[in-house]
Amino acid sequence: MKVPTWQAFPVVIVAALLGACGAEMKDDTADAQPAAVRAVPVASVAVTAQTRAVGVLAPRDEIRLAFKVGGVVDSVRVESGDIVRKGQVLAELKRAEVDAAVSQAAEGVEKARRDLERARQLRIDEVATEEQVQDLTTAYNVARSNVDAARFNARFARIEAPADGIVFERMVESGEQVQPGQPVMVLGSTASGWVVRVGLADRDVVRVEPGATAQVTFDAFPGRAFEGKVTRIGAAADRVTGTFEVEIEVQPQGARFARGLVAKVALPLSPLPDVAPSATVVPVTALVEADGQRATVYVLDREKNVARRKDVTLGPLLGEQVIVTAGLVTGESVITDGAAWLTDGRSVRVVADDRG
């Protein structure tokens, strides 16, 4: 028999209420069951002041090579990634225009010489004045300087490697027109070593010492740490980022370094006079609520097997742990896994206890 629509409403409402009651009863039942959690003891560790930063690996010396004069590129003899030796020819300009400039300057010298000799002879005959002779002498000296400059420019119409290194970037091709000083390629000098440059905040950079040993890791070399040394500390902040650049020298130690590898650096800092040598720490995963230096954790009450909510005061991070300056004592156990779903006084069942 078909049920009228108006008679179906109470059934739907009753079903919804029964479903809600069932869900509520189910939730109450779930709350009555001990929550499975993991407990970790509150530890006291020695505090080693350090800061972490991310930087990029590069040769200490990167040289942007360019022609002294403008012209048309005749040849570029290297590609990006090529290893070159000091004195090796890397690129050349077409010589026609450059050689013509040398010839023109040389002809100018010859003309100035003839004019000067004629003036000196006329001076003997008292036809030319001493001032005219002096002016032509000056013109001759200028012409000689011009030919020296033309020959100098001609020598730099080709680019030679100033040191052993690696070609990082090739910027032009044969047949292109280049201007004087326009970069043609970037060369990294391997003789000067490799460095990682990082930016530090002012509060950290003043506590970094020159020569300090740093630990450097790369995603490109997982599981491997490289020893670095602080070789330079910036004296002024970057105008854009407000950070101070710190340079860390790194030895390849057999690794194949490449420009642009992302590096993670751990730098030691000089201790502050008001910082204790040891501190109470808990895993970051134990924090269920945090606002600045205030946070909340759950502590395991082992006698009653319940979770107790505690407010704590936080200090700085130490890797995957955080310093707790107030609210906990060494020997207590904080709950990590499962803490996010707890309430104060909730019964718990410890499935993993990291004591000892």
PyMOL commands that set and color helices and strands:
alter all, ss='L'
color gray80, all
select helices_A, chain A and resi 5-32+95-124+130-155+202-205+284-286+339-341
alter helices_A, ss='H'
color red, helices_A
select strands_A, chain A and resi 35-41+43-46+50-66+71-76+83-84+89-93+158-160+165-170+177-178+183-200+213-218+225-233+244-250+262-268+278-283+289-291+294-301+306-318+321-326+333-335+348-353
alter strands_A, ss='S'
color yellow, strands_A
deselect
rebuild
show_as cartoon
